[in-house]
Amino acid sequence: MRNALDARMVATWERKGWGHEWLDDDDGRLGRSEDGAHSQPYRSISEARERVERSRREVTRDQIISETSFGLWAQLVSNSHKALWPDLASAFPFAPNRDQAAVAGPVGKLRTFRNRVAHHQKLYNKRPEDHHAQLLKLAGFIDPSVKAWILDHSYVGLVMQRKP
C-alpha cells in the first residue's frame, strides 16, 4: 500500500507541476491549515526523516518512505484527506467504484489492530481472522495477484485455524 500510494503522490505532484517532492510539501497540499489541523502527515514525514538521520543513513526519499509509519498512509486515505482521494484512488484499481470508504474503513481497522499488536495488547477477543480478511481485501484492491501471493505464502491462516 505504501509504495502504491507513494507512486500516486509522485505522479500527482508531477502532473500538477507543483515542482517539488511531495514529502517536502511546504504549500500545505497535504491539508495543513492555519490552526494546525491535519498536521499529522507532516509530523509523520518529519519523524521518518529524523529516524533516517539518527541511523546515519543517507537521507534519500526512498529511505524516508521506508521509515514512514502505517499511520501516515492511513491518514492519507482517510476522510480527513478527501481532497487527495481522486488522485490516490488509482493506487487501488480493483476497489469497488473507486470508493474511498471501501479503502479507508479497512485501513483504519488494520491500523487499530496493528497498534494493538505493537503494544502487546490481548488479541484473542479481537477476531484476528477478520483483520486478516481485511488485509487480503486491501491487497486485492491494489492487485489481485498480490492477494493470491499472500494466500500462497503466508502461514497466518494455518496458525489461526489452530487457535493457539
C-alpha positions as CSV (number, residue, x, y, z in Angstrom):
1,M,0.0,0.0,0.0
2,R,2.8,2.4,0.9
3,N,4.5,2.0,-2.4
4,A,1.3,2.3,-4.4
5,L,0.2,5.4,-2.6
6,D,3.7,7.0,-2.9
7,A,3.7,6.3,-6.6
8,R,0.3,8.1,-6.9
9,M,1.6,11.1,-4.8
10,V,4.7,11.4,-7.0
11,A,2.5,11.2,-10.2
12,T,0.1,13.8,-8.8
13,W,2.8,16.3,-7.9
14,E,4.4,15.9,-11.3
15,R,1.2,16.1,-13.3
16,K,0.1,19.2,-11.4
17,G,3.5,20.8,-11.9
18,W,3.9,21.6,-8.2
19,G,7.7,21.5,-8.7
20,H,8.9,19.8,-5.5
21,E,8.9,16.5,-3.8
22,W,5.5,15.7,-2.1
23,L,7.4,14.8,1.1
24,D,8.5,18.4,1.2
25,D,5.0,19.9,0.9
26,D,5.7,23.5,2.1
27,D,2.5,24.6,0.4
28,G,0.2,22.7,2.6
29,R,-1.3,20.5,0.0
30,L,-1.5,17.6,2.4
31,G,-4.1,19.6,4.3
32,R,-2.2,21.6,6.8
33,S,-4.3,24.5,8.0
34,E,-3.6,27.7,10.0
35,D,-5.0,26.2,13.1
36,G,-2.7,23.1,12.9
37,A,-5.5,20.7,11.9
38,H,-4.4,17.8,9.7
39,S,-0.8,18.3,10.6
40,Q,-0.2,14.6,11.3
41,P,1.1,13.8,7.8
42,Y,3.8,16.5,8.3
43,R,4.8,15.1,11.7
44,S,4.9,11.6,10.3
45,I,7.2,12.6,7.5
46,S,9.4,14.7,9.8
47,E,9.7,11.8,12.2
48,A,10.6,9.4,9.4
49,R,13.3,11.8,8.2
50,E,14.7,12.1,11.7
51,R,14.9,8.3,12.0
52,V,16.9,8.1,8.8
53,E,19.2,10.8,10.1
54,R,19.7,9.2,13.5
55,S,20.5,5.9,11.8
56,R,23.3,7.7,9.9
57,R,22.0,6.5,6.6
58,E,21.9,8.8,3.6
59,V,18.7,10.8,3.7
60,T,17.0,9.9,0.4
61,R,13.3,9.9,-0.5
62,D,13.4,6.0,-0.5
63,Q,14.8,5.9,3.0
64,I,12.3,8.4,4.2
65,I,9.4,6.5,2.6
66,S,10.7,3.3,4.2
67,E,10.7,4.9,7.6
68,T,7.1,6.3,7.4
69,S,4.6,4.8,9.7
70,F,1.5,3.0,8.7
71,G,-0.4,5.8,10.3
72,L,0.7,8.2,7.6
73,W,-0.7,6.1,4.8
74,A,-3.9,5.5,6.8
75,Q,-4.2,9.3,7.2
76,L,-3.8,10.0,3.5
77,V,-6.7,7.6,2.6
78,S,-8.9,8.7,5.5
79,N,-11.9,11.1,5.3
80,S,-9.8,13.9,6.7
81,H,-7.9,14.0,3.3
82,K,-10.9,13.7,0.9
83,A,-9.3,16.2,-1.4
84,L,-6.4,13.7,-2.1
85,W,-8.7,10.8,-2.8
86,P,-9.3,11.4,-6.6
87,D,-5.6,11.2,-7.1
88,L,-4.9,8.3,-4.7
89,A,-7.9,6.2,-5.8
90,S,-5.9,4.7,-8.7
91,A,-3.5,3.1,-6.1
92,F,-6.4,0.8,-5.5
93,P,-7.5,0.0,-9.1
94,F,-9.6,-3.0,-8.0
95,A,-11.5,-1.3,-5.3
96,P,-15.2,-1.2,-5.9
97,N,-16.3,2.0,-7.7
98,R,-13.1,3.8,-6.6
99,D,-14.9,4.3,-3.3
100,Q,-12.8,5.9,-0.6
101,A,-14.8,4.3,2.2
102,A,-14.1,0.9,0.8
103,V,-10.4,1.6,1.4
104,A,-10.4,3.9,4.3
105,G,-12.6,1.7,6.5
106,P,-10.4,-1.4,6.3
107,V,-7.2,0.6,6.5
108,G,-8.4,2.3,9.7
109,K,-9.4,-1.0,11.2
110,L,-6.0,-2.5,10.3
111,R,-4.2,0.4,11.8
112,T,-6.0,0.0,15.1
113,F,-5.3,-3.7,15.1
114,R,-1.7,-3.2,14.2
115,N,-1.3,-0.8,17.1
116,R,-2.8,-3.4,19.4
117,V,-0.3,-5.9,18.2
118,A,2.6,-3.5,18.5
119,H,1.6,-2.6,22.1
120,H,1.2,-6.3,23.1
121,Q,-2.4,-5.9,23.9
122,K,-4.6,-9.0,24.1
123,L,-6.0,-10.1,20.7
124,Y,-7.9,-13.2,21.3
125,N,-11.2,-11.3,21.6
126,K,-10.5,-9.0,18.6
127,R,-11.2,-11.6,15.9
128,P,-7.8,-11.6,14.2
129,E,-9.3,-13.6,11.3
130,D,-11.4,-10.6,10.4
131,H,-8.4,-8.4,10.3
132,H,-6.5,-10.9,8.1
133,A,-9.5,-10.8,5.8
134,Q,-9.4,-7.0,5.7
135,L,-5.7,-7.2,4.8
136,L,-6.3,-9.6,2.0
137,K,-9.2,-7.4,0.7
138,L,-6.9,-4.4,0.6
139,A,-4.1,-6.3,-1.1
140,G,-6.7,-7.4,-3.7
141,F,-7.8,-3.8,-4.2
142,I,-4.2,-3.0,-5.2
143,D,-3.5,-6.1,-7.2
144,P,-5.3,-9.5,-7.1
145,S,-2.0,-11.2,-7.8
146,V,-0.6,-9.7,-4.5
147,K,-3.6,-11.2,-2.6
148,A,-3.0,-14.5,-4.3
149,W,0.7,-14.4,-3.4
150,I,-0.1,-13.7,0.2
151,L,-2.5,-16.6,0.4
152,D,0.0,-18.9,-1.2
153,H,2.9,-17.9,1.0
154,S,1.5,-16.9,4.4
155,Y,1.1,-19.2,7.4
156,V,-1.3,-16.8,9.1
157,G,-4.4,-18.7,8.0
158,L,-2.9,-22.0,9.3
159,V,-2.0,-20.5,12.6
160,M,-5.4,-19.0,13.1
161,Q,-7.1,-22.4,12.3
162,R,-5.1,-23.9,15.1
163,K,-6.3,-21.2,17.5
164,P,-3.1,-21.3,19.6
